[in-house]
Amino acid sequence: MLYVIYAEDHADSLEKRNSVRPAHVARLQLLRDEGRLIIAGPMPAVDSNEPGAAGFSGSVIIAEFASLESAQSWANDDPYIAAGVYQNVNVKPFKRTF
């Protein structure tokens, strides 16, 4: 089943985000290589694809997992959590219509 992972950043976490981004992206690449990643990306804090110093307000990931528990476990192991980038992470089942 598909799950949406919606994460909100702590304020002023851009430096932390940048420092662990390679590890975060590597985990996403594994999902992609397994054919389980639908979409993933950050949410700019301002109306721009390149927000610069404004940074990001969070991230969205939609991917396939065996269960809600496995999706939550995967999300909990994200390097952004360990580094203190994310202040809140919600995982919900997702039904693709289009």
C-alpha positions as protocol buffer text, in pm:
chain_id: "A"
residue {
  index: 1
  type: MET
  ca { x: 0 y: 0 z: 0 }
}
residue {
  index: 2
  type: LEU
  ca { x: 105 y: 360 z: -50 }
}
residue {
  index: 3
  type: TYR
  ca { x: 175 y: 593 z: 241 }
}
residue {
  index: 4
  type: VAL
  ca { x: 234 y: 965 z: 256 }
}
residue {
  index: 5
  type: ILE
  ca { x: 503 y: 1088 z: 491 }
}
residue {
  index: 6
  type: TYR
  ca { x: 455 y: 1455 z: 573 }
}
residue {
  index: 7
  type: ALA
  ca { x: 733 y: 1610 z: 779 }
}
residue {
  index: 8
  type: GLU
  ca { x: 762 y: 1963 z: 914 }
}
residue {
  index: 9
  type: ASP
  ca { x: 1101 y: 2122 z: 977 }
}
residue {
  index: 10
  type: HIS
  ca { x: 1213 y: 2302 z: 1289 }
}
residue {
  index: 11
  type: ALA
  ca { x: 1269 y: 2671 z: 1228 }
}
residue {
  index: 12
  type: ASP
  ca { x: 1622 y: 2759 z: 1121 }
}
residue {
  index: 13
  type: SER
  ca { x: 1716 y: 2399 z: 1042 }
}
residue {
  index: 14
  type: LEU
  ca { x: 1863 y: 2458 z: 695 }
}
residue {
  index: 15
  type: GLU
  ca { x: 2225 y: 2403 z: 807 }
}
residue {
  index: 16
  type: LYS
  ca { x: 2131 y: 2074 z: 976 }
}
residue {
  index: 17
  type: ARG
  ca { x: 1927 y: 1973 z: 669 }
}
residue {
  index: 18
  type: ASN
  ca { x: 2218 y: 2038 z: 436 }
}
residue {
  index: 19
  type: SER
  ca { x: 2464 y: 1849 z: 656 }
}
residue {
  index: 20
  type: VAL
  ca { x: 2271 y: 1519 z: 647 }
}
residue {
  index: 21
  type: ARG
  ca { x: 2106 y: 1553 z: 306 }
}
residue {
  index: 22
  type: PRO
  ca { x: 2332 y: 1293 z: 137 }
}
residue {
  index: 23
  type: ALA
  ca { x: 2223 y: 1023 z: 387 }
}
residue {
  index: 24
  type: HIS
  ca { x: 1858 y: 1126 z: 352 }
}
residue {
  index: 25
  type: VAL
  ca { x: 1874 y: 1113 z: -28 }
}
residue {
  index: 26
  type: ALA
  ca { x: 2055 y: 776 z: -22 }
}
residue {
  index: 27
  type: ARG
  ca { x: 1760 y: 621 z: 165 }
}
residue {
  index: 28
  type: LEU
  ca { x: 1519 y: 764 z: -91 }
}
residue {
  index: 29
  type: GLN
  ca { x: 1735 y: 630 z: -372 }
}
residue {
  index: 30
  type: LEU
  ca { x: 1702 y: 280 z: -225 }
}
residue {
  index: 31
  type: LEU
  ca { x: 1322 y: 311 z: -230 }
}
residue {
  index: 32
  type: ARG
  ca { x: 1342 y: 434 z: -588 }
}
residue {
  index: 33
  type: ASP
  ca { x: 1571 y: 148 z: -692 }
}
residue {
  index: 34
  type: GLU
  ca { x: 1318 y: -96 z: -542 }
}
residue {
  index: 35
  type: GLY
  ca { x: 1039 y: 68 z: -745 }
}
residue {
  index: 36
  type: ARG
  ca { x: 858 y: 179 z: -428 }
}
residue {
  index: 37
  type: LEU
  ca { x: 907 y: 558 z: -443 }
}
residue {
  index: 38
  type: ILE
  ca { x: 627 y: 757 z: -608 }
}
residue {
  index: 39
  type: ILE
  ca { x: 743 y: 1110 z: -527 }
}
residue {
  index: 40
  type: ALA
  ca { x: 964 y: 1288 z: -276 }
}
residue {
  index: 41
  type: GLY
  ca { x: 1079 y: 1640 z: -222 }
}
residue {
  index: 42
  type: PRO
  ca { x: 1116 y: 1936 z: 10 }
}
residue {
  index: 43
  type: MET
  ca { x: 866 y: 2217 z: 55 }
}
residue {
  index: 44
  type: PRO
  ca { x: 1036 y: 2556 z: 6 }
}
residue {
  index: 45
  type: ALA
  ca { x: 962 y: 2804 z: 284 }
}
residue {
  index: 46
  type: VAL
  ca { x: 902 y: 3073 z: 19 }
}
residue {
  index: 47
  type: ASP
  ca { x: 737 y: 3067 z: -323 }
}
residue {
  index: 48
  type: SER
  ca { x: 1049 y: 2967 z: -513 }
}
residue {
  index: 49
  type: ASN
  ca { x: 1213 y: 2647 z: -635 }
}
residue {
  index: 50
  type: GLU
  ca { x: 1540 y: 2786 z: -498 }
}
residue {
  index: 51
  type: PRO
  ca { x: 1453 y: 2932 z: -157 }
}
residue {
  index: 52
  type: GLY
  ca { x: 1812 y: 3017 z: -61 }
}
residue {
  index: 53
  type: ALA
  ca { x: 1855 y: 3114 z: 303 }
}
residue {
  index: 54
  type: ALA
  ca { x: 1477 y: 3088 z: 361 }
}
residue {
  index: 55
  type: GLY
  ca { x: 1521 y: 2712 z: 348 }
}
residue {
  index: 56
  type: PHE
  ca { x: 1240 y: 2462 z: 365 }
}
residue {
  index: 57
  type: SER
  ca { x: 932 y: 2413 z: 578 }
}
residue {
  index: 58
  type: GLY
  ca { x: 931 y: 2034 z: 547 }
}
residue {
  index: 59
  type: SER
  ca { x: 916 y: 1737 z: 311 }
}
residue {
  index: 60
  type: VAL
  ca { x: 666 y: 1506 z: 145 }
}
residue {
  index: 61
  type: ILE
  ca { x: 733 y: 1145 z: 50 }
}
residue {
  index: 62
  type: ILE
  ca { x: 484 y: 905 z: -107 }
}
residue {
  index: 63
  type: ALA
  ca { x: 608 y: 548 z: -121 }
}
residue {
  index: 64
  type: GLU
  ca { x: 497 y: 187 z: -99 }
}
residue {
  index: 65
  type: PHE
  ca { x: 538 y: -6 z: 226 }
}
residue {
  index: 66
  type: ALA
  ca { x: 405 y: -338 z: 352 }
}
residue {
  index: 67
  type: SER
  ca { x: 213 y: -172 z: 637 }
}
residue {
  index: 68
  type: LEU
  ca { x: 156 y: 150 z: 825 }
}
residue {
  index: 69
  type: GLU
  ca { x: 393 y: 23 z: 1091 }
}
residue {
  index: 70
  type: SER
  ca { x: 673 y: -35 z: 840 }
}
residue {
  index: 71
  type: ALA
  ca { x: 616 y: 308 z: 685 }
}
residue {
  index: 72
  type: GLN
  ca { x: 628 y: 469 z: 1029 }
}
residue {
  index: 73
  type: SER
  ca { x: 941 y: 277 z: 1121 }
}
residue {
  index: 74
  type: TRP
  ca { x: 1111 y: 382 z: 798 }
}
residue {
  index: 75
  type: ALA
  ca { x: 1015 y: 746 z: 860 }
}
residue {
  index: 76
  type: ASN
  ca { x: 1139 y: 732 z: 1220 }
}
residue {
  index: 77
  type: ASP
  ca { x: 1484 y: 621 z: 1099 }
}
residue {
  index: 78
  type: ASP
  ca { x: 1530 y: 922 z: 870 }
}
residue {
  index: 79
  type: PRO
  ca { x: 1860 y: 1106 z: 919 }
}
residue {
  index: 80
  type: TYR
  ca { x: 1667 y: 1434 z: 932 }
}
residue {
  index: 81
  type: ILE
  ca { x: 1502 y: 1318 z: 1254 }
}
residue {
  index: 82
  type: ALA
  ca { x: 1832 y: 1220 z: 1414 }
}
residue {
  index: 83
  type: ALA
  ca { x: 1985 y: 1555 z: 1313 }
}
residue {
  index: 84
  type: GLY
  ca { x: 1694 y: 1758 z: 1452 }
}
residue {
  index: 85
  type: VAL
  ca { x: 1565 y: 1884 z: 1116 }
}
residue {
  index: 86
  type: TYR
  ca { x: 1211 y: 1750 z: 1150 }
}
residue {
  index: 87
  type: GLN
  ca { x: 994 y: 1865 z: 1438 }
}
residue {
  index: 88
  type: ASN
  ca { x: 690 y: 1659 z: 1339 }
}
residue {
  index: 89
  type: VAL
  ca { x: 635 y: 1361 z: 1108 }
}
residue {
  index: 90
  type: ASN
  ca { x: 295 y: 1221 z: 1011 }
}
residue {
  index: 91
  type: VAL
  ca { x: 249 y: 895 z: 821 }
}
residue {
  index: 92
  type: LYS
  ca { x: -88 y: 818 z: 665 }
}
residue {
  index: 93
  type: PRO
  ca { x: -223 y: 562 z: 419 }
}
residue {
  index: 94
  type: PHE
  ca { x: -261 y: 704 z: 70 }
}
residue {
  index: 95
  type: LYS
  ca { x: -490 y: 588 z: -210 }
}
residue {
  index: 96
  type: ARG
  ca { x: -379 y: 696 z: -557 }
}
residue {
  index: 97
  type: THR
  ca { x: -667 y: 789 z: -785 }
}
residue {
  index: 98
  type: PHE
  ca { x: -469 y: 943 z: -1069 }
}
